[in-house]
Amino acid sequence: MTIRNRSSGEADGTNWHHHELSAEGRGEFCMPWLLNEDGALKAKLTGLTVGASAVARPIPVDVRFRVPEDEFEDVTYPLIMLTQISVERAPEREHRGFVHIETLPEGVAAQGVPLFAEMPVPYEIDYQVQLFCRTVQHRTELVARLARFEFLPERFGFLTIPQDDTVRRLDLIGGPEMSAGRDSDGKRLFTATYRVRVSTELFLLGDPAPLPMVETVDLEVHPYIPGQPG
């Protein structure tokens, strides 16, 4: 499900798998679809803190994607690690037809005329969201914060995509599952693992294109007589 977001604005502190991309760069060498959803989820969870008290400063929670070049030796804790698990078509949301498009993909301008396209193919993106904390108290605090409406609630979850000015559906489909272990240095790590699903769409046959508006309608009746020019 995709709805219009009446408020606009860029998400602060967002990068795309640690690569800073300009709008021109994204259009030239990468596909905004999927990258926009990744960046929006990272931005949604960025800015959390734990451990604030009258005698202690809050500890910021790092948020990053799990990519091959990331090593756990280089991270700080608490940490939220994101992993894109799957991208699958959502047939239960699929429709067919050539229709007027109101929600535009990134980089497509309205140009003051209606835009039309074959209805986009609906997809679902599944992510793993995993917390890593040094103490049980920090994990408990983060689990409590993430259960709130603005993060990963049991119902009514949402994900704002500023690039195309939409609000997507975000469903919590698993977790939090608690576990504990040790890192390579033998230090304790307390974890909580979630699985979330984000709705998205892809214009399979190209971006929406403008169609000329009807300027005049001829209502005069012209009889057709066989053998004579029409």
C-alpha positions in Angstrom: 0.0 0.0 0.0 1.4 3.4 -1.0 -0.2 6.7 0.0 0.7 10.3 -0.7 2.7 12.1 2.0 1.4 15.6 2.3 4.5 16.8 4.1 7.9 16.8 2.3 11.5 17.1 3.3 14.7 15.2 3.1 15.7 12.7 5.8 18.8 13.8 7.7 21.8 11.6 8.1 20.8 9.1 5.4 23.4 7.4 3.2 23.0 4.5 0.9 25.1 1.6 2.1 27.7 4.1 3.2 28.0 5.7 -0.2 27.0 9.4 -0.4 25.2 9.9 -3.7 23.9 13.1 -5.2 20.6 13.2 -7.1 22.6 13.4 -10.4 24.8 10.5 -9.3 21.8 8.3 -8.4 20.3 8.9 -11.8 23.4 8.1 -13.7 24.8 4.9 -12.2 22.4 3.3 -9.8 18.7 2.5 -9.4 16.9 4.6 -6.7 14.3 1.8 -6.2 15.5 -0.4 -3.3 18.2 2.1 -2.4 15.5 4.6 -1.4 13.8 2.1 0.8 17.1 1.1 2.4 18.0 4.7 3.2 14.6 5.4 4.6 14.7 2.5 7.0 18.2 3.5 8.2 17.0 7.1 8.6 14.0 6.0 10.6 16.1 4.2 13.2 18.9 6.8 13.3 19.1 9.1 16.3 18.2 6.7 19.2 20.1 6.8 22.4 20.3 4.7 25.6 21.6 5.0 29.1 20.5 8.6 29.8 20.3 9.6 33.5 20.9 12.4 35.8 24.5 11.5 36.1 25.3 10.0 32.7 25.1 11.3 29.2 23.0 9.4 26.6 24.9 6.9 24.4 24.1 7.2 20.7 23.0 4.0 18.9 24.9 3.3 15.7 22.8 2.2 12.7 24.4 0.5 9.6 23.8 -2.1 7.0 25.5 -5.4 7.1 27.7 -5.4 4.0 30.8 -7.4 3.3 33.3 -4.6 4.0 31.9 -4.0 7.5 33.8 -5.8 10.3 32.4 -6.1 13.8 35.8 -5.1 15.2 35.2 -1.6 13.8 31.7 -1.0 15.2 30.6 0.7 18.4 27.8 -0.5 20.8 24.9 -0.3 21.1 24.4 -1.1 17.4 21.4 -1.7 15.1 22.4 -3.8 12.1 20.2 -3.9 9.0 20.2 -6.7 6.4 18.0 -6.8 3.3 16.8 -10.4 3.2 14.5 -10.7 0.2 12.7 -8.8 -2.6 9.6 -10.6 -3.8 6.5 -9.7 -6.0 3.3 -9.3 -4.0 0.6 -10.9 -6.2 -2.2 -10.1 -3.7 -1.7 -6.4 -4.3 -1.3 -6.7 -8.1 -3.5 -5.0 -10.6 -3.3 -4.5 -14.4 -4.1 -1.7 -16.7 -3.0 1.6 -18.2 -3.9 4.2 -15.7 -3.4 7.8 -14.5 -0.4 7.9 -12.1 -0.5 10.3 -9.2 2.5 9.1 -7.2 5.6 9.7 -9.3 8.9 7.9 -9.2 12.0 9.8 -8.2 13.3 12.0 -11.0 9.9 12.1 -13.0 8.5 15.6 -13.3 4.7 16.2 -13.6 5.3 18.8 -16.3 1.8 20.2 -15.7 0.1 17.4 -17.6 -1.4 14.1 -16.5 1.0 11.1 -16.5 -0.1 7.6 -17.5 1.6 4.2 -17.3 1.0 0.5 -17.0 0.2 -0.1 -13.3 3.4 -0.8 -11.3 4.4 -4.2 -10.1 4.0 -4.4 -6.3 6.9 -5.9 -4.3 7.7 -6.6 -0.7 11.1 -6.0 0.8 12.0 -8.0 3.9 14.7 -6.7 6.3 16.3 -8.1 9.4 16.8 -5.6 12.1 19.2 -6.8 14.8 20.2 -5.1 18.0 23.6 -5.6 19.6 24.2 -4.3 23.1 26.8 -4.8 25.8 24.2 -4.8 28.6 20.8 -6.3 29.1 19.6 -2.9 30.3 20.5 -1.2 27.0 18.8 -4.0 25.0 15.6 -3.7 27.1 15.6 0.1 26.7 16.0 -0.2 22.9 13.3 -2.9 22.6 10.9 -0.7 24.5 11.7 2.3 22.3 11.3 0.3 19.0 7.9 -0.9 20.0 6.5 2.6 19.8 4.4 3.8 16.9 7.1 5.8 15.2 9.6 2.9 14.9 8.6 -0.8 14.7 5.1 -1.2 16.1 3.0 -4.3 16.0 0.4 -2.5 13.9 0.1 0.7 11.8 3.8 0.7 10.9 4.9 3.1 8.2 8.0 4.2 6.3 8.4 7.6 4.8 10.2 7.8 1.4 11.1 11.5 0.8 12.4 10.9 -2.7 8.9 10.2 -4.2 6.9 11.8 -1.4 5.1 8.6 -0.3 4.4 6.8 3.0 4.9 3.0 2.7 3.4 0.2 4.8 5.9 -1.3 7.2 4.8 -4.6 8.9 6.5 -6.3 11.8 6.4 -10.0 10.8 8.8 -11.4 13.4 10.5 -10.6 16.7 11.9 -9.4 18.8 13.8 -12.7 19.5 16.3 -12.3 22.3 19.6 -14.1 22.5 23.1 -13.6 24.1 26.6 -14.6 23.0 30.2 -13.3 22.9 32.2 -11.4 20.4 35.7 -12.4 19.1 37.3 -10.9 22.2 35.1 -12.9 24.5 33.0 -10.0 25.6 29.3 -10.5 26.1 26.8 -9.3 23.5 23.0 -9.2 24.0 20.9 -9.2 20.9 17.3 -8.8 19.7 16.3 -9.7 16.2 13.3 -8.4 14.2 12.0 -9.0 10.7 10.1 -6.3 9.0 8.4 -6.0 5.6 8.2 -2.8 3.5 5.8 -2.4 0.5 7.1 -0.9 -2.7 6.3 -0.7 -6.4 8.3 -0.9 -9.7 7.2 0.6 -13.0 8.2 -2.5 -15.1 7.5 -1.0 -18.6 9.1 2.4 -18.0 8.3 5.6 -16.1 5.0 7.3 -16.5 4.7 9.4 -19.6 2.5 12.4 -20.5 -0.5 12.0 -22.8 -1.9 15.0 -24.7 -5.1 16.5 -23.3 -8.3 16.5 -25.4 -8.7 20.1 -26.7 -11.9 19.9 -28.7 -14.8 17.4 -29.1 -16.6 17.2 -32.5 -20.2 16.4 -31.7 -21.5 16.8 -35.3 -23.0 13.7 -36.8 -21.6 12.7 -40.1 -23.7 9.9 -41.8 -21.8 7.2 -43.5 -22.9 6.4 -47.1 -21.3 3.3 -48.6 -19.3 4.2 -51.8 -18.9 7.9 -50.9 -16.0 9.5 -49.2 -16.5 9.8 -45.4 
